[in-house]
């Protein structure tokens, strides 16, 4: 999952009904922050690209993203890439 940030958009809500369940993505941004809520269906994983200048700027539910359900993979351009297991996540990045 990789949000496409476009200058004139400040929020997006989307969902997709896959064979594994509903995938949800909802992001919003302002001048100082970016927030992204995602839902990954049971028994699946996702690669998520979070727009951030470094992995240290990324928070998950207000905390450093450290858990058995997620793993930092790499920085790719201006995205911090994480592998996440099924569940609900709230990522945030302060600019």
C-alpha positions in Angstrom: 0.0 0.0 0.0 1.4 3.3 -1.0 -0.5 6.6 -0.7 -0.2 8.9 -3.7 0.1 12.4 -2.2 -1.2 15.0 -4.6 -0.9 18.8 -3.9 -4.7 19.5 -4.1 -5.8 16.5 -1.9 -5.7 16.7 1.9 -7.5 13.4 2.6 -8.5 10.1 1.0 -10.8 7.3 2.1 -10.8 4.0 0.2 -11.7 0.3 0.7 -11.4 -2.8 -1.4 -13.2 -6.1 -0.9 -10.6 -8.8 -1.5 -11.0 -12.6 -1.2 -9.3 -12.3 2.2 -11.6 -9.5 3.5 -11.9 -5.8 3.3 -8.7 -3.7 3.0 -9.1 -0.1 4.2 -7.0 3.0 3.7 -7.8 6.5 5.0 -5.2 9.3 5.1 -5.3 12.9 5.9 -2.7 15.6 6.1 -2.2 19.2 7.0 0.8 21.6 7.2 2.3 19.8 10.2 1.4 16.2 10.0 0.3 13.1 8.0 -2.0 10.4 9.5 -2.9 7.1 7.8 -5.4 4.5 9.1 -5.2 1.1 7.5 -6.9 -2.2 8.0 -5.3 -5.4 6.8 -7.5 -8.5 6.7 -6.9 -11.7 8.8 -4.2 -14.1 7.7 -2.6 -11.6 5.3 0.4 -9.2 5.3 1.0 -5.9 3.6 3.9 -3.8 2.6 3.2 -0.2 3.5 5.0 2.9 2.2 4.7 5.7 4.7 5.7 9.2 3.4 8.4 10.2 5.8 11.9 11.7 5.6 13.2 8.9 7.9 11.9 5.9 9.8 12.4 7.7 13.1 9.7 10.2 12.2 7.1 7.4 11.9 4.8 6.6 14.8 2.2 3.9 15.1 -0.7 4.8 17.4 1.5 7.6 18.9 4.5 5.3 19.7 7.6 4.1 17.9 6.6 1.4 15.4 8.1 -1.6 17.3 6.0 -4.7 17.6 5.9 -8.4 16.5 3.2 -7.4 14.0 5.4 -4.9 12.0 8.9 -4.7 10.7 10.9 -1.9 9.2 12.2 -3.0 5.7 13.9 0.0 4.2 13.8 3.6 3.2 12.9 4.1 -0.5 13.1 7.7 -1.6 10.8 9.7 0.7 9.0 6.6 2.0 9.6 4.4 5.1 8.7 0.9 4.1 7.2 -1.5 6.6 5.9 -5.1 6.5 2.8 -5.4 8.6 0.6 -8.3 9.6 -3.2 -8.3 9.7 -4.8 -5.7 11.9 -5.7 -2.1 12.3 -2.9 0.6 12.3 -2.8 4.3 12.7 0.5 5.7 11.4 1.5 9.3 11.9 4.4 11.5 10.7 5.1 15.0 12.1 6.6 17.2 9.4 
